[in-house]
Amino acid sequence: MEVKTIYLDNSATTKPLKEVMQAFMVVNEQYYANPASIHAMGVEANNLLMRAREQVADILQTEAKNVLFTSGGTESNNTAILGLAHSNTHKGKHIITTEIEHPSVLESVKQLEKEGFEVEYLPVDQNGVISLDDLRAKVRKDTILVSIMHVNNEMGAIQPIFEAAKIIHNMSRAAFHVDAVQSFGKLPLAFNHEDGPDCISISGHKIHGFKGSGVLAFRTHMKWQPYALGGGQEYGLRSGTVAVPQAVALSKAARIAVESRVDQEKKYRKWHDEICLQLREYGEAVHILSTPQGAAHILSFSIRDLKGEVIINAMQKRQVIVSTSSACSSKQTKTSHVVEALKLDEHFKKGVIRLSFGAYLSDEDIAKFKDVLNEVLMELKGEHIQ
Ligand SMILES: Cc1ncc(COP(=O)(O)O)c(C=O)c1O
């Protein structure tokens, strides 16, 4: 009998849902025309695209014209940060972000630093959360952009983005960008708060949609100098033939994620708590990076003086897939910038393991995972765990 693989790396990417794959296939097979074409087939494709845009806009409580389809979280982050910085230099050149952003944010602001922008990085406490006082101290009249992620991809810390928005909007004319790649569909997020983000990034493949699909959405319409030049698609902000099947698939995945959010979160929180309880049995040999205040779908922990790969391999032999703290840094040997920012004890830096839950997991899978976790930790006991 084939043993089922238990996939616990949903923050790296998710398996698309069947309904999402079906929608993608139908659009590819029947509505493959270019949505910019004026013939009937083009009009039909464009209608589907507009419906997908309206659906995402409804979820985010903004207007359809404020939703741009992109190739994913990286492009959304790059576009927001570079675009908003370059088009606001008349107001200033000061930017604020955090030490624990995804590389697609950090590399964008590094590029801006090379161009003469001044970038300040907010540190985080041991729970991975910024201080609002630090933010207040850094926001200036010439601050043009603040970019703060909603949920950290390596350990699940949730940033106080609505409180941050109040500070930013009261003290400056800065645009507030939020990387919501790990929070969209997991936490409530929309432009319906009086104060909140001005602009957010979403990725399709983190919500059981497709890789290579994303959204950049705005509270109100924004203009900037576009990078993808050409036919003027996506309101002139991102040229290139729009990938209608990806857009339709993303809107479907987004709708399902938002509709099932409360139920999924309940399950994830229960699993999170149960696994933490089990890990605590190992006392000081285990350090749990994630906190009960963090996102329910991400649980990171580290075993004293143990390399993450040892656990990953031992789990993999038993058909359980977990990852090191982030997919981007998992192939690199250096400690991740998030782990550095958390100022983790040296003994726990090498072995951060991230479990991330998704819609395909069941209670039975988590029960099996917990057995495997015990087996693996017992095996390593003595050798690695005192
Ligand atoms: C917080 C965060 N931002 C951005 C990205 C990049 O998204 P994409 O893979 O769609 O480019 C990721 C992906 O891991 C992420 O976790």
The ligand as an SDF file (V2000), in Angstrom:
LIG
                    3D

 16 16  0  0  0  0  0  0  0  0999 V2000
    6.3600   36.8410    2.9560 C   0  0  0  0  0  0  0  0  0  0  0  0
    6.6410   36.5210    1.5240 C   0  0  0  0  0  0  0  0  0  0  0  0
    6.7060   37.5200    0.6280 N   0  0  0  0  0  0  0  0  0  0  0  0
    6.9370   37.2920   -0.6660 C   0  0  0  0  0  0  0  0  0  0  0  0
    7.1230   36.0220   -1.1520 C   0  0  0  0  0  0  0  0  0  0  0  0
    7.3880   35.8060   -2.6150 C   0  0  0  0  0  0  0  0  0  0  0  0
    6.2440   35.2940   -3.2520 O   0  0  0  0  0  0  0  0  0  0  0  0
    6.3560   34.5460   -4.6710 P   0  0  0  0  0  0  0  0  0  0  0  0
    6.9690   33.2040   -4.3890 O   0  0  0  0  0  0  0  0  0  0  0  0
    4.9610   34.4610   -5.1620 O   0  0  0  0  0  0  0  0  0  0  0  0
    7.2160   35.3910   -5.5390 O   0  0  0  0  0  0  0  0  0  0  0  0
    7.0900   34.9300   -0.2570 C   0  0  0  0  0  0  0  0  0  0  0  0
    7.3440   33.5560   -0.7230 C   0  0  0  0  0  0  0  0  0  0  0  0
    7.9160   32.7400   -0.0430 O   0  0  0  0  0  0  0  0  0  0  0  0
    6.8220   35.1960    1.1120 C   0  0  0  0  0  0  0  0  0  0  0  0
    6.7550   34.2020    2.0050 O   0  0  0  0  0  0  0  0  0  0  0  0
  1  2  1  0
  2  3  1  0
  2 15  2  0
  3  4  2  0
  4  5  1  0
  5  6  1  0
  5 12  2  0
  6  7  1  0
  7  8  1  0
  8  9  2  0
  8 10  1  0
  8 11  1  0
 12 13  1  0
 12 15  1  0
 13 14  2  0
 15 16  1  0
M  END
$$$$
